């Protein structure tokens, strides 16, 4: 299933009329709305945004599929952020302390290790008997060096990550949530 397209969310005021957000747990609940029956009567008080897309909670809002973390951000700040990062890497953890705005590709500097990675270390690949270290910065792959051991390649890659401002958790093992 394709991820939901980015849509303009309702105003902060409208979202606060529709939902109750628990900042500590990261859960969102539908509010009861006086004078509204049918669907609202059935779902008032129940948790919203329970579908999963790419590991993130999402749901329907005014006939648009939206991510829960984007709704939360707008409910709390009143802003439509370009991109949200889950600091701990768990896309289901929508607690307020776990969300931050990611600007200019910052979200890519806090990614988990890809499932198809063969070396076990982000940015390190084997070529014959040697190891190549590389890093992606601003859409460009930068060559770091060629090394005789995997340990040297990993160390060079880690230095480059620090130099380019990558999150310390970048390259962690993929999150295995439910």
Secondary structure, DSSP 8 states (H G I E B T S, - for coil): -----------HHHHHHHEEEETTTTEEEE---TT--THHHHHTTSB---EEETTEEEEEETTEEEEHHHHHHHHHHS---S-EEETTS-TT---GGGEEE--TTGGGGG-B--TT-SSSSTTEEEETTEEEEEEEETTEEEEEEEESSHHHHHHHHHHHHHHTT--TTTTB------
